[in-house]
Every structure is written in structure tokens, then in C-alpha cells.
Amino acid sequence: MIGAFAQLDSIDWAILGVLQADASLPVHEVGERVGLSSNACWRRIKRLEDSGVIARRVALLDPEKLGLATTVFVAIRTQRHDPQWLDAFSRAVSGIEEISECHRMAGDVDYLLKLVVRDIAHYDRIYRKLIAAVPDLADVSSSFSMERMKATTALPRPA
């Protein structure tokens, strides 16, 4: 098992780099790219999966080609921080599929959401759904992305 990133060697990092770029590659091709046999590469990938370093493999979709060309960042402040409110907020956020990310923040903003929607009218429907489901929101501030200048799911290798 891998307990910490420090236990990953340069070949593990190379495998992770290849898989982050294209997880659909056959094991033998990943192995060729990192200088391992298919069996040795498969064992390492299996170990990375079993340890949770590789959480899952997914297909990345193009939101614009699916009619979801608008990205909205929503900053939320609340006056309540009790477990009941947090549970209601978590359920509401989990139940709205357009919310692709939700972060609990430090600082002036309590929560930051990332939504992917068709347009402003679509966002407005989601906004109304959210405020109806979650009481005691002190402030909800939305910012619309004008251009996606960088988007990646690849994580950097820690220094």
C-alpha cells in the first residue's frame, strides 16, 4: 500500500502523468511510455488504484458541445454554521447536478460553487432552487466566466 506521496517513485509519477493525459491507453502502451513491461506496469497501476492514489478513471466531456457553455462561480456567505444547516446545505448542493464543485472556504466567503449551465436563464433556475432549499444565506454572489483560459484535471507532482 502507498501511505503518502513520498513513497511514489519516479516510475509511479510517470505512470500517473501518462494516465492523467489519457486513461484510455492500454497497459502495454503506458508501460512502453514509462519503460516497463506490461505486467510490471499493470502491477503498479493496480497498486496505485488499490491505495486510492488513482481514485477513478472517467471520460472528460466537452461542456460546450453538450450545450453547457456557461460556467458560473458562486460565492456564498451564511450566518449559520451549525451541523443542521451544514447538512441541509450539503444535501441541496449534492442534489443539484449543475454544481460541479463545492468548496468550504476560509476568509470572507464561506462556500464557493462552480456551476456548468446552458445560459443565464438556466443559472437563474438553479439559483432559485438553491435559495429555496437552503435557509439563512446571507449573501449569494455570482460571477460568470467570460473565457476558460486553462482547464485541467491533471494534478502536479508535489515539489
Helices and strands as residue ranges (DSSP letters): G 5-7, H 10-21, H 27-34, H 38-50, G 64-66, E 70-78, H 83-94, E 99-104, E 111-117, H 120-133, E 137-144
